[in-house]
Amino acid sequence: QVQLVESGGGLVQAGGSLRLSCAASASGRTFSTYTMGWFRQAPGKEREFVAAISWTGATTYYADSVKGRFTISRDNGKNTLYLQMNSLKPEDTSVYYCAADGALVVTTLPGKYDYWGQGTQVTVSS
């Protein structure tokens, strides 16, 4: 069982930066044994993959739309996942969710993730 709480969202102008955090509390398994991901969902749209990271942080994946602008990272000692978002665009406006997957293989499919946070709103003004 994993409980996830996102923070760090807010309103920012286009070109600005935000850093999202996801604090995890795990029972039965340690945070370091979960693949972690960030997803986002805008009103009227399906939830979409943003980034994912392996257990150790050695492997990362990004959606093409955020590659080169966003960086996913994790601190297993602090049970925390991060998403550094730079050069933000109005089309990045969404609710951002962190998610945990108990599998070893990193996946970009939201249906494969077992646990989800409540989300944090990111709004980018033009």
N, C-alpha and C positions, 0 to 999 in steps of 0.2 A: 504494500500500500504506500502511495506517495501523495502527499499534499503539496500543491504548488501555488505560490502567490506571486503574481507579477507586480512590478512597480516601475516608475520612471516615465510613464507616458505623460503627454501634455500637448500644449499648443506651441508650435514653432513655425518660423517663417521658412519659406523655400530656401534651400541652401544651408540651412542650419543643421544642428546635430542633436541627437538624444541618445541616452544610454538606458536601455531597459534591463531590469534585473528580474530574476525568477528565483525566489527562495524556496528550497525544497526541504520537506521533512519526511523521511522515509522510515518505514518499519519493516522488519523482516529482511530487507536487502538494503545495502548502502547506496547512497546517491551515485557513487562512482561506478556502479554496475548498471546504470541506465543510459541508453542512448537518449539524447535530448534534442528537441526541435523547437523552432519558432514558426508559428503560422499566423496568418492574418485573415480577417474577414471584413469586407466593406458592406454597407447596407445593400441588400438585394443581390449580393454575389455569394458564390460558394467560398468556403474556407480554402485558402491556398497556402502552399508551402513557401517558406521564406528561407530557412537555413536549418541545418542539423549538424550535430557533432557527436563523435564516438565517445565511448567510455573514457578514454584517456585524453581526449582532445586532439589526438594525432590526425584524425580524419574529419574534414568538414565538407559540407555541400551547401551550395547556394542556388537560389532561383536566379535565372538569367537577369531578371529585372532588378536585382539588388547586388549582383556580383560587382565587386570593386568599390561598393559604397557601404555595405554592411559587413560587420565582422562578428561572428559568433565565438564565444569562448566560455569556459567553465572553470570554476575553482572548486575542486572536489573537497578540499579542506574546509571550505566555507559552505558547502552544499548549495552553491549558487551558480546559476546560468546567466549569461549576459548576452546582450545584442547591442553592439555599438552601431549607430545609424548616422552616417554622414551624408552630406549633399542631398538632404531630403527634398522630395518633390511632392507636389500636391497629390499625385496619384499614390503616394505611400500612405495616405490617410486611411486608417482602418483601426479595428480593435485587434490588438496583438495578443496572441496566446502562446504560452510555453506548454510543452507536452513531454511526457516521459514514456519511453518504450523499453520493455524488459528484454528485448532481443539484442543480440550482439551486432547484427548487421544493421547498418545505418539505412534508414528508409525515408523517403520523401512523402509517403502516403499517409494522410491524416488518419485513415482507418486502422492503421497498424499501431497507433499510439494508444497506450492504455490509460494514461492519466493526463488530465488537463487542468490548467488554472482557470481563473474566472475572467481573465483578459484585462488589458489596460488600453485606454483610448489614446491613439496618436493622431493628431490633426496638424496638417501642414498647410499653411496659408500661402497664397500666391502673391 
